[in-house]
């Protein structure tokens, strides 16, 4: 892969995934949590592309297109939900949001 070993790509992907997972666990803002999920999805995409290029197969590229399509749908629906919750609760802190209470 252009002279760069696959281990470097996998290390970068693992670092991005761990960064996203830590951000998802530690942060309580819905927008930041949403961005952390997107970072984790991009880390998975990097892994798919690295293995697809390493094995000279197009299967990984197809999975990346599927993940991008799901991420786009998730972005549209997720941001709509976040805006709706903010309009009703005036807070994006997930600890303050309890939709089961009136």
DONUTI-604174 format. One line per 5 residues: number of its first residue (from 1); for each residue x, y, z of C-alpha. Coordinates in nm, 2 decimals. Layout:
<rs>
NUM	X:Y:Z ~ ...
</rs>
This chain:
<rs>
1	0.00:0.00:0.00 ~ 0.23:0.27:-0.14 ~ 0.52:0.14:0.07 ~ 0.35:0.19:0.41 ~ 0.30:-0.14:0.60
6	-0.06:-0.24:0.69 ~ 0.03:-0.23:1.06 ~ 0.06:0.15:1.05 ~ -0.30:0.18:0.91 ~ -0.43:-0.07:1.16
11	-0.25:0.12:1.45 ~ -0.40:0.45:1.33 ~ -0.74:0.29:1.30 ~ -0.72:0.14:1.65 ~ -0.61:0.47:1.79
16	-0.91:0.65:1.63 ~ -1.15:0.38:1.75 ~ -1.02:0.40:2.11 ~ -1.03:0.78:2.10 ~ -1.39:0.77:1.98
21	-1.48:0.51:2.24 ~ -1.32:0.71:2.52 ~ -1.50:1.02:2.41 ~ -1.83:0.84:2.39 ~ -1.79:0.71:2.75
26	-1.65:1.02:2.91 ~ -1.85:1.31:2.75 ~ -2.21:1.38:2.82 ~ -2.29:1.62:2.54 ~ -2.51:1.46:2.28
31	-2.34:1.64:1.99 ~ -1.99:1.53:2.11 ~ -2.11:1.17:2.16 ~ -2.25:1.18:1.81 ~ -1.91:1.30:1.67
36	-1.74:1.02:1.86 ~ -1.96:0.76:1.70 ~ -1.86:0.91:1.36 ~ -1.49:0.89:1.45 ~ -1.54:0.52:1.54
41	-1.72:0.45:1.21 ~ -1.43:0.62:1.02 ~ -1.18:0.40:1.21 ~ -1.37:0.09:1.09 ~ -1.37:0.23:0.73
46	-0.99:0.28:0.75 ~ -0.96:-0.09:0.86 ~ -1.18:-0.21:0.57 ~ -0.98:-0.01:0.32 ~ -0.65:-0.12:0.46
51	-0.74:-0.49:0.44 ~ -0.90:-0.45:0.10 ~ -0.58:-0.29:-0.04 ~ -0.36:-0.55:0.13 ~ -0.56:-0.85:-0.01
56	-0.62:-0.67:-0.34 ~ -1.00:-0.73:-0.31 ~ -1.29:-0.49:-0.37 ~ -1.51:-0.64:-0.09 ~ -1.37:-0.39:0.17
61	-1.45:-0.10:-0.06 ~ -1.81:-0.22:-0.09 ~ -1.84:-0.24:0.29 ~ -1.71:0.11:0.32 ~ -1.98:0.24:0.09
66	-2.24:0.06:0.30 ~ -2.10:0.21:0.62 ~ -2.09:0.56:0.46 ~ -2.45:0.52:0.35 ~ -2.55:0.41:0.70
71	-2.35:0.69:0.86 ~ -2.53:0.94:0.63 ~ -2.87:0.81:0.73 ~ -2.76:0.81:1.10 ~ -2.64:1.17:1.07
76	-2.97:1.29:0.93 ~ -3.19:1.11:1.18 ~ -2.96:1.16:1.47 ~ -2.92:1.53:1.42 ~ -3.30:1.56:1.38
81	-3.35:1.38:1.71 ~ -3.09:1.60:1.88 ~ -3.25:1.92:1.76 ~ -3.60:1.79:1.87 ~ -3.47:1.70:2.21
86	-3.30:2.04:2.25 ~ -3.62:2.22:2.15 ~ -3.81:2.04:2.43 ~ -3.55:2.01:2.70 ~ -3.32:2.30:2.63
91	-3.03:2.08:2.72 ~ -2.79:1.85:2.53 ~ -2.65:1.69:2.84 ~ -2.76:1.32:2.82 ~ -2.78:1.30:3.20
96	-3.05:1.57:3.20 ~ -3.25:1.41:2.93 ~ -3.52:1.17:3.04 ~ -3.78:1.13:2.77 ~ -4.00:0.90:2.99
101	-4.09:1.20:3.21 ~ -4.35:1.45:3.08
</rs>
